[in-house]
Amino acid sequence: MAAHSLPIAWPLGAQQQGEPGVARGRIVDVRRTTAHSATLTVQPASGWGGFLAGQSLRFAVPVDGTWHLLRTFPASSQHTAQLEFTVTRRGPVSEYLITQGRRGLPLLVGPAAGTFVLPLPRPQRLLLVSAGRGITPALSLLRTLCDEGHEGDVTFLHYCHAARDLLHREDLEQLERHPGVRVERRYTTAHGRFDPQHLDGLAEQPVYVSGPETLVDAVTAVTARWAEPTLSEISAPTMPDNETIARS
């Protein structure tokens, strides 16, 4: 996912310098549901500009007195005052958050960006397709629809390597209890990768696909023939996350 550009001076006194959309925040909850990831809930300070479900944000984290600017993360939470995002191992900073992240740890939260958002009015039928870390923006959309009491049909196809690698397992179990929501978990070790036949019976509804470029290309090759639009979000390739930008 393309990083939202932030000035190099962002972490230092950003609010006093008038940087738009930047706020301090603190971690209020940490969940470690797989061996290589952690899901963090962040409470930004009042006055932060907020976000729409499906959008991405950038964070700065203090480690040993130095601010490190993380890559862009999609929020997995619904459109509320709190943010939730999932960190996977990418370098020393993500490793620090996974192993040392704790309630009360301060962060800086940048402005939200991205067009992977729900339209108004909400569609009656919707198809979500994701793989790996691409589950997070799709989950944000689904959570928002359920919170709004959406009465239509939502199908969510998610691909990951194996059951042990499934992110947000408990969230999916809770959300699929909502009327009209159907979640299909496809483990590539057992079921194989995406196949166009997986979309049989699901044509002619808006499609949101998020994940590696190979998945996005494969899905859009099918849905391009449909009358309804397809919105896509490509997961960023693996890259280091320890960009040091300023001393605290």
C-alpha angles and dihedrals in degrees: 000000000000114000117242108239115248128181117253091241092056101116099046112082090324094161092051090048091054098243105171120244098003121129140164118248144172135224109250100176139018125196122185105194100158133033093251105039146052130200112217128197114207130193109206118207119262114278096043112137097239129219144247122243109272096027125122133230140191126230137197119212128196112228118176092339095311126107114229120195111220124210119261116291127195114230114241093194126093122255098290139122091270127067128217124192135164123231121204124190109280105141142319096313096051088043088054092051093046095049103026104025109125142165111283096028108140122234137173116233122208128207121288120254139178142076098236090113139125120265127233121269095037115243116251091226127032137177121206120190123181143157133200113328089359087085092083102072091039090051090051090056093047093048091051093050091050092047090051091053094246108195099195132086123280122184117194119193113187127183127199137153099257141339091268090060096054111124120210093015095160092045091055092048090053096044096049088063088069112103112261096017119120120182122194117191112200117191109201094211089061106023104028128234127306115311124186088237088069087073095054109133093014101089128127101036132102112277129208114190125181130173140067118355091249091060094044091051093047094049096044090050086065101036094046086081092056123093094230122080126259120215118195139193119190117211114236115253118250110285138156115275103198101099103158110208111162146355116254 
